[in-house]
Amino acid sequence: MRVIGGLLLIVLLILAAGIATGFINLQKTQEGSLPEISVKGGQLPKYDANVGKVEMGSRNETVEVPTVNVKKP
């Protein structure tokens, strides 16, 4: 994979050097355009979804929290 990437990089550098020095001269000879696309009709699919209900609330709880004692040597 590295070999292919290295070769591609070398080709691009040679191409860039050719364009920069005038050895390769690129000129546009014809205008381009995007293709025309026509879309007619169609219908989206229909779905029924039964999903669960989520209820949010709060309550008071007593939680025992552990204590940590650090003794220095």
C-alpha positions as CSV (number, residue, x, y, z in Angstrom):
1,M,0.0,0.0,0.0
2,R,2.9,2.4,0.8
3,V,4.5,1.6,-2.6
4,I,1.3,2.5,-4.5
5,G,1.0,5.8,-2.5
6,G,4.7,6.6,-3.0
7,L,4.4,6.0,-6.8
8,L,1.3,8.1,-7.0
9,L,3.1,10.9,-5.1
10,I,6.0,10.7,-7.5
11,V,3.7,10.9,-10.5
12,L,1.9,13.9,-9.1
13,L,5.2,15.7,-8.4
14,I,6.4,15.0,-12.0
15,L,3.1,16.3,-13.3
16,A,3.2,19.4,-11.2
17,A,6.8,20.1,-12.2
18,G,5.8,19.7,-15.9
19,I,3.0,22.2,-15.6
20,A,5.1,24.6,-13.6
21,T,7.9,24.6,-16.1
22,G,5.7,24.9,-19.2
23,F,6.6,21.5,-20.5
24,I,2.9,20.5,-20.1
25,N,0.4,23.1,-21.2
26,L,-3.3,22.4,-20.4
27,Q,-5.9,24.4,-22.2
28,K,-9.7,24.1,-22.1
29,T,-11.0,23.5,-25.7
30,Q,-14.7,22.9,-24.9
31,E,-17.1,24.1,-22.1
32,G,-18.5,21.4,-19.9
33,S,-22.0,21.0,-18.5
34,L,-23.8,18.9,-16.0
35,P,-26.2,16.1,-17.2
36,E,-29.9,16.8,-17.3
37,I,-31.9,14.6,-15.0
38,S,-35.7,14.4,-14.9
39,V,-37.6,12.8,-12.1
40,K,-41.3,12.1,-12.4
41,G,-43.8,10.6,-9.9
42,G,-42.8,8.3,-7.1
43,Q,-44.1,7.7,-3.6
44,L,-42.4,7.4,-0.3
45,P,-43.0,4.2,1.7
46,K,-45.3,4.3,4.7
47,Y,-44.4,3.0,8.1
48,D,-46.2,2.3,11.3
49,A,-44.0,2.5,14.4
50,N,-44.9,1.3,17.8
51,V,-42.4,2.6,20.2
52,G,-42.0,2.5,24.0
53,K,-43.0,5.3,26.3
54,V,-40.4,7.0,28.4
55,E,-41.4,8.8,31.5
56,M,-39.0,11.0,33.5
57,G,-39.3,12.0,37.1
58,S,-37.4,12.3,40.3
59,R,-37.5,10.7,43.7
60,N,-35.7,11.0,47.0
61,E,-33.3,8.1,48.0
62,T,-30.8,7.6,50.8
63,V,-27.5,6.3,49.5
64,E,-24.7,5.2,51.7
65,V,-21.4,6.7,50.5
66,P,-18.2,5.0,51.4
67,T,-15.5,7.0,53.2
68,V,-11.8,6.8,52.3
69,N,-9.1,7.3,54.9
70,V,-5.5,7.8,53.8
71,K,-2.8,7.0,56.3
72,K,0.7,8.3,55.6
73,P,3.6,5.9,56.4
